[in-house]
Amino acid sequence: MSVDYIRQSISDGEELIHIAHFHWMYMVGAFLNALFSFFLALFIIIIALKFEPMIFGTVNEGVTFTEQIMNLHAGVKILAFFIFVMGLLKFAQMMIIKATTEIGVTDIRLVYKRGLIARAVGEINIDRVEGVNVLQGVFGRLFGYGRVMVRGMGIGEVILPPIAQPIRFKKAIEHARSKAKKKNNTVVMPTEQQQ
């Protein structure tokens, strides 16, 4: 995951605390989408090859496998191709999301940037974060990934995509919150002493 936007947007005196990364299971899911669509398209073609002679009464003896596929009904070939293309598009979408998403925590804010051409950036000031929840299923617990849900004052909930080590990310937010409180206390203390 690239962190170009986060590094470019850091202001003077702001410290980058943690960058979240997609877990390798996210890529496994993307590859499984492509693989599943390929095998589903192949299954449709094989079923059509088996049952088309029974339905239409055609004989396929002495014809090669490639010729049998070429002689299939156009609707079957279009359906198989459509399913395969949809799996490839889902794979491409997931990989683009992985390549163009940046999630980071600084001592001032939480940054969540998405988008390839159009950019959508969500930022929450650390002192406006009310709570952080980690959402992990069984596989998430076993393999160390999950979603993080951040509740902010006045903005509701932001659910981040599946990331590696979500508990570490939660601790980074908590660390940033305590650092911001200390920074605010040191700024307030000298003015109180003057009075």
C-alpha positions in Angstrom: 0.0 0.0 0.0 1.4 3.3 -1.0 1.4 6.2 1.5 2.2 9.0 -0.8 -0.9 11.1 0.1 -0.4 10.7 3.9 3.3 11.6 3.8 2.5 14.6 1.5 -0.3 15.9 3.8 1.7 15.8 7.0 2.0 19.3 8.4 4.9 20.8 10.4 5.1 19.3 13.9 2.8 16.3 12.9 4.2 12.9 13.5 3.2 9.7 11.6 2.5 7.0 14.1 1.2 4.0 12.2 0.3 2.9 8.6 -2.2 0.2 8.1 -1.6 -2.5 5.4 -4.0 -4.9 3.7 -3.6 -8.4 4.9 -2.4 -11.1 2.4 -5.8 -12.8 2.8 -7.3 -9.8 0.9 -5.2 -10.8 -2.1 -6.1 -14.5 -1.6 -9.8 -13.4 -1.8 -9.1 -11.5 -5.0 -7.4 -14.5 -6.6 -10.2 -16.8 -5.4 -12.8 -14.6 -7.2 -10.9 -15.0 -10.5 -10.3 -18.7 -9.9 -13.9 -19.4 -8.9 -15.3 -17.6 -12.0 -12.9 -19.5 -14.3 -14.0 -22.9 -12.8 -17.6 -21.9 -12.9 -17.4 -20.9 -16.6 -15.5 -24.2 -17.3 -18.2 -26.2 -15.4 -21.0 -24.5 -17.4 -19.2 -25.5 -20.7 -18.7 -29.1 -19.5 -22.3 -29.4 -18.4 -23.4 -28.0 -21.7 -21.2 -30.4 -23.6 -22.7 -33.3 -21.7 -26.4 -32.3 -21.9 -26.6 -30.5 -25.3 -26.6 -33.7 -27.3 -29.4 -35.1 -25.2 -31.5 -31.9 -25.5 -30.9 -31.1 -29.2 -30.2 -34.7 -30.4 -26.8 -33.9 -31.9 -24.0 -36.5 -32.2 -20.5 -35.5 -31.2 -18.6 -38.7 -32.2 -15.3 -38.2 -33.9 -15.2 -34.5 -33.1 -12.4 -33.0 -31.0 -13.0 -31.2 -27.7 -12.2 -27.8 -29.3 -14.7 -28.4 -32.1 -17.3 -29.5 -29.5 -16.9 -26.2 -27.7 -17.0 -24.3 -31.0 -20.3 -26.0 -31.8 -21.9 -25.2 -28.5 -25.0 -22.9 -28.5 -23.9 -19.3 -28.5 -25.9 -18.5 -25.3 -23.8 -21.0 -23.4 -20.6 -19.6 -24.6 -21.7 -16.0 -23.9 -22.8 -17.0 -20.3 -19.5 -18.8 -19.6 -17.6 -15.8 -21.0 -19.7 -13.3 -19.0 -19.1 -15.2 -15.7 -15.4 -15.4 -16.4 -15.2 -11.7 -17.2 -17.2 -10.8 -14.1 -14.7 -12.7 -11.9 -11.7 -10.9 -13.6 -13.4 -7.5 -13.1 -14.0 -8.3 -9.4 -10.3 -9.3 -9.1 -9.2 -6.0 -10.8 -11.5 -4.0 -8.6 -10.1 -5.5 -5.4 -6.5 -5.0 -6.5 -7.2 -1.4 -7.5 -8.7 -0.8 -4.0 -5.6 -2.3 -2.4 -3.3 -0.2 -4.5 -5.1 3.1 -4.0 -6.1 3.0 -0.4 -4.1 4.6 2.3 -4.9 4.3 6.0 -2.7 6.0 8.6 -2.6 7.5 12.1 -0.7 10.6 13.0 -0.6 12.3 16.4 -3.2 14.7 15.1 -5.6 12.8 12.9 -6.7 9.5 11.4 -6.5 9.5 7.6 -8.4 7.2 5.2 -7.8 7.9 1.5 -9.4 6.0 -1.3 -9.6 6.4 -5.1 -7.7 5.9 -8.3 -8.6 8.9 -10.3 -11.1 10.7 -8.1 -9.8 10.9 -4.6 -12.0 10.5 -1.5 -10.2 11.4 1.8 -11.7 11.0 5.2 -9.9 12.5 8.2 -10.9 12.4 11.8 -9.1 14.5 14.4 -7.7 12.2 17.0 -9.3 14.3 19.8 -12.7 13.7 18.2 -12.4 9.9 18.2 -14.9 8.5 20.7 -14.1 4.8 20.4 -12.4 2.2 18.3 -13.8 -1.3 17.8 -12.1 -4.3 16.1 -14.3 -6.6 14.0 -12.8 -10.0 13.5 -14.4 -13.3 12.3 -13.0 -16.7 12.9 -10.5 -16.6 10.0 -9.6 -13.0 11.0 -8.6 -14.2 14.5 -6.7 -17.2 13.1 -4.8 -15.2 10.4 -4.5 -11.8 12.1 -6.7 -9.5 10.1 -9.9 -7.7 10.6 -11.9 -4.4 10.2 -11.6 -1.5 12.4 -14.6 0.6 13.2 -13.9 4.2 14.4 -16.6 6.3 16.1 -16.1 10.0 15.9 -18.0 12.8 17.5 -20.4 14.3 15.1 -19.5 12.0 12.1 -20.8 8.6 13.1 -18.9 5.4 12.3 -16.2 4.8 9.8 -15.5 1.2 9.0 -12.1 0.6 7.5 -11.4 -2.2 5.0 -9.8 -5.5 6.2 -6.3 -4.7 7.5 -3.4 -6.7 9.0 -3.0 -6.5 12.7 -6.2 -4.5 13.5 -5.4 -4.6 17.3 -2.1 -2.9 16.6 -3.9 -0.3 14.6 -6.3 0.3 17.5 -3.4 0.6 19.9 -1.8 3.2 17.5 -5.0 5.3 17.7 -5.1 5.0 21.5 -1.4 6.0 21.6 -2.2 9.0 19.4 -5.1 10.0 21.6 -3.0 9.9 24.7 -0.3 11.9 23.0 -2.8 14.5 21.9 -4.1 14.8 25.5 -0.6 15.3 26.8 0.1 17.9 24.2 -3.2 19.7 25.0 -2.4 19.6 28.7 1.1 21.1 28.3 -0.4 23.9 26.2 -3.2 24.6 28.7 -1.0 24.4 31.9 1.2 27.6 31.3 -1.8 29.8 30.8 -3.5 28.5 34.0 -0.3 29.3 35.9 -0.3 32.9 34.8 -3.8 33.5 36.3 
